[in-house]
């Protein structure tokens, strides 16, 4: 795809007036807003997938019971209403099974810029689902919300997460040394990736 050369239209002064799509369709999956009513399903997925998630992210540590899952999703709903974060569940047809999540956060509306976090349920890696979900989310941010920058950060040892960013043409801008304390106690380096509105998108055929 050629670089996007035309600037996006101006956003409303108040982000609260923006309509944020609660469902974003892809070819094989759908991104659907997570709500408090999804707590039981989310808890089951987290309990199943915790060993896979533990090395790379911490959000799952706050979800050990149904009440905690509800609290977590209630906070997500508040962030959505404030236009400070948008957490989508990745769902597969025809059952709508929850297989992961895509979180749009660290939003700076004056740019606008967004950061992405993503996670996948155990047993669904290696099938291209996360690359598809990130692509769908990024297209929404650029084409509907006028994003000028979308960023991704990950532990340098998290090869799957880094591969998603690189497969979709994100530019690796930096390696931040000793940036975080990982679950195993090691001081971890992090990669910083970005895609801006004038970059070519989706350089790899078939992603």
C-alpha positions as CSV (number, residue, x, y, z in Angstrom):
1,X,0.0,0.0,0.0
2,X,1.3,3.5,-0.8
3,X,2.0,5.9,2.1
4,X,-1.0,7.8,3.4
5,X,-0.1,11.3,2.3
6,X,-3.3,13.2,3.1
7,X,-3.7,14.5,6.6
8,X,-6.6,13.3,8.7
9,X,-9.6,15.5,9.3
10,X,-9.6,17.6,12.5
11,X,-11.0,15.8,15.5
12,X,-13.6,17.4,17.8
13,X,-12.2,19.5,20.6
14,X,-13.8,17.2,23.1
15,X,-13.0,13.5,22.6
16,X,-16.1,12.6,24.6
17,X,-18.1,13.5,21.6
18,X,-16.4,10.9,19.4
19,X,-18.3,7.7,18.6
20,X,-16.0,4.7,19.3
21,X,-17.0,1.6,17.4
22,X,-17.8,-1.2,19.8
23,X,-17.3,-3.9,17.2
24,X,-14.5,-4.0,14.5
25,X,-14.9,-6.9,12.0
26,X,-11.9,-8.7,10.5
27,X,-11.7,-11.6,8.1
28,X,-11.5,-14.4,10.6
29,X,-12.3,-12.7,13.9
30,X,-14.2,-9.8,15.4
31,X,-12.9,-7.2,17.9
32,X,-15.8,-6.6,20.3
33,X,-15.8,-4.2,23.3
34,X,-15.3,-6.0,26.6
35,X,-17.9,-5.3,29.3
36,X,-18.6,-6.3,32.9
37,X,-21.0,-9.0,31.6
38,X,-17.9,-10.8,30.1
39,X,-16.3,-11.3,33.5
40,X,-17.0,-15.0,33.8
41,X,-15.7,-15.8,30.4
42,X,-12.6,-13.5,30.9
43,X,-11.8,-15.2,34.2
44,X,-11.9,-18.7,32.6
45,X,-9.6,-17.6,29.8
46,X,-7.1,-15.9,32.2
47,X,-7.0,-18.9,34.5
48,X,-6.3,-21.1,31.5
49,X,-3.7,-18.8,29.9
50,X,-1.9,-17.4,33.0
51,X,1.3,-19.4,32.5
52,X,1.5,-18.0,28.9
53,X,0.8,-14.5,30.0
54,X,2.9,-14.3,33.2
55,X,6.4,-13.6,31.7
56,X,5.3,-10.7,29.6
57,X,2.4,-8.7,31.3
58,X,0.9,-8.0,34.6
59,X,-2.8,-7.2,34.1
60,X,-3.8,-10.9,34.7
61,X,-2.5,-10.7,38.2
62,X,-5.5,-8.6,39.1
63,X,-7.9,-11.3,37.9
64,X,-8.0,-14.2,40.3
65,X,-11.8,-14.3,41.1
66,X,-15.1,-13.4,39.5
67,X,-15.3,-10.3,41.6
68,X,-11.9,-9.2,40.5
69,X,-12.7,-9.9,36.9
70,X,-15.8,-7.7,37.2
71,X,-13.8,-4.9,38.9
72,X,-11.2,-5.1,36.1
73,X,-13.9,-4.8,33.4
74,X,-15.7,-2.0,35.3
75,X,-12.5,-0.1,35.3
76,X,-12.2,-0.7,31.5
77,X,-15.7,0.6,31.0
78,X,-14.8,3.8,32.9
79,X,-11.7,4.2,30.8
80,X,-13.8,3.8,27.7
81,X,-16.3,6.4,28.8
82,X,-13.5,8.9,29.6
83,X,-11.9,8.1,26.2
84,X,-8.7,7.0,27.9
85,X,-8.6,3.4,26.8
86,X,-10.4,0.9,24.6
87,X,-10.2,-2.8,25.4
88,X,-11.6,-5.2,22.8
89,X,-12.0,-8.9,23.1
90,X,-10.9,-11.1,20.1
91,X,-13.8,-13.4,19.2
92,X,-14.1,-16.2,16.7
93,X,-17.2,-17.1,14.7
94,X,-19.6,-18.8,14.9
95,X,-19.6,-19.2,18.7
96,X,-18.0,-15.8,19.5
97,X,-15.4,-17.6,21.7
98,X,-13.0,-15.2,23.4
99,X,-9.4,-15.9,22.3
100,X,-7.5,-12.7,23.4
101,X,-7.6,-9.0,23.7
102,X,-6.4,-5.8,22.1
103,X,-6.1,-2.7,24.3
104,X,-5.7,0.9,23.0
105,X,-4.2,3.0,25.7
106,X,-1.8,5.9,26.6
107,X,-4.0,8.1,24.4
108,X,-2.8,11.6,23.5
109,X,-5.7,13.2,21.7
110,X,-3.8,16.4,20.9
111,X,-1.7,14.4,18.4
112,X,-3.6,11.9,18.3
113,X,-1.4,9.0,19.3
114,X,-2.2,5.6,20.8
115,X,-0.3,2.7,22.3
116,X,-1.4,-1.0,21.7
117,X,-1.2,-3.9,24.1
118,X,-2.3,-7.3,23.1
119,X,-2.7,-10.8,24.6
120,X,-3.7,-14.2,23.3
121,X,-5.3,-17.2,24.8
122,X,-3.4,-20.4,25.2
123,X,-3.7,-22.7,22.1
124,X,-4.3,-19.9,19.6
125,X,-0.8,-18.7,18.8
126,X,0.9,-19.3,15.5
127,X,-2.2,-18.9,13.5
128,X,-2.0,-15.2,12.6
129,X,-4.9,-14.2,14.8
130,X,-3.0,-11.5,16.6
131,X,-1.5,-10.0,13.5
132,X,-5.1,-9.7,12.0
133,X,-6.4,-8.2,15.2
134,X,-3.7,-5.6,15.4
135,X,-4.2,-4.7,11.7
136,X,-7.9,-4.2,12.2
137,X,-7.3,-2.1,15.3
138,X,-4.7,0.0,13.6
139,X,-6.8,0.7,10.6
140,X,-9.6,1.9,12.9
141,X,-7.2,4.2,14.7
142,X,-5.8,5.8,11.6
143,X,-9.0,5.8,9.4
144,X,-11.7,6.6,12.0
145,X,-9.9,8.3,14.9
146,X,-7.3,10.3,12.8
147,X,-4.3,8.8,14.6
148,X,-0.9,10.1,13.6
149,X,1.1,7.6,15.6
150,X,0.4,4.1,17.0
151,X,3.0,2.6,19.2
152,X,3.9,-0.9,20.6
153,X,6.3,-1.7,23.4
154,X,7.4,-5.2,24.4
155,X,10.1,-7.1,26.3
156,X,12.9,-7.9,23.9
157,X,12.6,-11.5,24.9
158,X,9.0,-11.6,23.9
159,X,9.7,-12.8,20.3
160,X,6.1,-13.4,19.4
161,X,5.0,-9.9,20.3
162,X,7.9,-8.4,18.5
163,X,7.2,-10.5,15.4
164,X,3.6,-9.2,15.2
165,X,4.9,-5.6,15.1
166,X,7.6,-6.3,12.6
167,X,5.3,-8.4,10.4
168,X,2.9,-5.5,10.1
169,X,5.7,-3.0,9.2
170,X,6.0,-1.2,12.5
171,X,9.4,0.6,12.7
172,X,11.6,-0.4,15.6
173,X,12.7,3.0,17.1
174,X,14.6,2.0,20.1
175,X,15.8,-0.6,22.6
176,X,15.3,0.7,26.1
177,X,17.9,-0.9,28.4
178,X,16.9,-2.0,31.9
179,X,13.5,-0.5,31.3
180,X,11.4,-2.8,33.5
181,X,11.6,-5.5,36.2
182,X,10.3,-8.7,34.6
183,X,8.2,-11.3,36.4
184,X,11.4,-13.5,36.9
185,X,13.2,-10.6,38.6
186,X,15.4,-9.8,35.6
187,X,15.9,-6.2,34.6
188,X,14.4,-6.4,31.1
189,X,15.1,-4.4,27.9
190,X,12.1,-3.2,25.9
191,X,11.7,-2.6,22.2
192,X,9.7,0.5,21.1
193,X,7.9,0.3,17.8
194,X,5.7,2.8,15.9
195,X,3.6,3.2,12.8
196,X,2.7,6.7,11.7
197,X,0.1,7.9,9.4
198,X,2.4,8.5,6.4
199,X,4.1,5.1,6.7
200,X,3.4,2.3,4.1
201,X,1.1,-0.2,5.7
202,X,1.1,-4.0,5.6
203,X,4.2,-4.7,3.6
204,X,3.9,-8.5,4.1
205,X,1.5,-10.2,1.7
206,X,-1.2,-12.2,3.5
207,X,-1.1,-10.7,7.0
